[in-house]
Amino acid sequence: MSLRSTPPTAADPFGTHLRHWRQHRRLSQLDLAHEAQVSTRHLSYVETGRAEPSREMVLRLAERLEVPLRERNALLVAAGYAPMYRQRSLDDPALASARRAVELVLKGHEPFPALAVDRHWNLVAHNALVPLLMAGAAPELVKPPINVLRLSLHPGGLAPRIANLQQWRAHLLERLQQQIAATGDAALSALHDELAAYPMPKVGHDAPAAGAELANVVVPFQLVTPSGILSFISTTTIFGTPVDVTLQELAVESFFPADAQTAKALAALAAQAAA
């Protein structure tokens, strides 16, 4: 059995969409039928187009396959039903509370950098510290929409200033690969191929050794700045129970100082920016 290399299109029938996601999750028809509590025969009929799924069946299968909300809408439309999950800009009045929550998280994280990105890693919002760290990047990389992965790994971006570039690059590519595995997003696959093809610029600074305790649990981000090499650890925050496509795909990346020198330098930068 060969796996479909590209996601189905809007013109494809529901069975094609279902088969794509079942194979993407590496499940047999028997496995999926058991998890969704339907007969293998009925599932086979649905995949081949010999039976039409109910709306409840589409949603049940999508839940068992852990299909993202955007693609659940595509499954519903392919089966002849209206999409269920709204997709709105974060500036939409209906998402005002969510927007305020994001802004509070970003602002509250100062004097440390934090930013919000969409599912393709395009910058949606940031706090006051982020532009200070992006300074010096090629102008075309900081024109909206700013893709933060491209900005990080492009030779004209932050890459020459990342002291542990090889380690950080491998971490970002692995994280992106995990996201591709979860979503099946062709745009993310293209982004991964682009980033992986970038030449490795020569870094003129030795990465400081991370503490043994830190090295065992996280990959640090070590950036060369006029204030010295700043060392960060990062966390990701997502909305817990989103029913909107935009909110499910939004992530807040928060960077914390990994040492006292970085914390002190960031506090000085924040004071300078506020002056």
Residue, then its C-alpha position, 0 to 999 in steps of 0.5 A: m500500500s503506497l501512502r498519498s504524498t500530497p493532501p487531497t484537494a477540495a474536489d476530491p470525495f470524502g473517501t479520499h480525504l478519509r483514506h489520506w488521514r487514516q494512512h497519514r496516522r498509519l492506521s488500518q481500516l480495522d484499527l480505525a473502525h475499532e477506535a470509531q466503533v463502526s464496522t470495518r465493512h461500513l468504513s470500507y464502504v465510506e472510503t470507496g464511496r459506496a456509503e455516505p457518512s452522516r455528519e456525526m460519523v464525519l466528526r467522530l472519525a475526524e476526532r479519532l484521527e486527530v484531524p486539525l479543525r481546518e481540515r475537519n471543515a474540509l472533511l465536512v464539506a467533502a461529505g456534503y455538509a457545512p463547515m463547523y469551525r469558524q476561521r476569523s482574523l485575530d482582529d475580528p471583534a468576535l475574537a477580542s477577548a482572545r486577542r486581549a489574552v494574547e496581548l496580556v501574555l506578551k506584555g506580561h512576559e516583559p522584560f523577556p521576549a515573547l511572540a505569537v505565530d500562526r500555524h505557518w510560523n508567521l509573526v502575528a504579535h510580539n512584545a517590545l523586546v522582540p524587535l531589539l533581537m531582530a535588529g540587523a536582519a536583512p530588510e526583506l526578512v523583516k517585511p510582513p508577513i515575517n516568518v520567524l523560522r525563515l528569519s532565524l535560519h536564513p543566512g541573512g537573518l539571525a543565523p550568523r548570530i546564533a552561537n549554537l546554530q547547528q544545535w538550534r537549527a536541528h531543533l527547529l527542523e525536528r519541531l517543524q517535522q513533528q508539526i508536519a506529521a501532525t497536520g499533513d500541511a504541504a506549506l509546512s513541508a515546503l518551508h521545511d525543505e527551504l530551511a533545510a537547504y539553507p547553507m550553514p553560515k560561519v558562526g564566529h563565536d563559540a557557544p557557551a556550554a549550557g549547564a548540565e541540568l539545563a542541557n538534559v532537559v531543553v535546547p537553549f537558544q544562544l544569540v550573539t548581541p552587543s550585550g554579549i551572548l544571551s542564552f534563552i530557554s523557550t516555552t509554547t502556550i496554546f489555547g486549551t479548548p479552541v473551537d475556532v481555526t485561528l485560535q487552534e493554530l495560534a501559538v505563543e513562544s515565550f523566551f526565558p533567560a537561561d542565566a543571570q547574565t542574560a536576565k540582567a542584559l534583558a532588563a537593561l535593554a527593556a529599560q533602554a527601549a522604554a526611555 
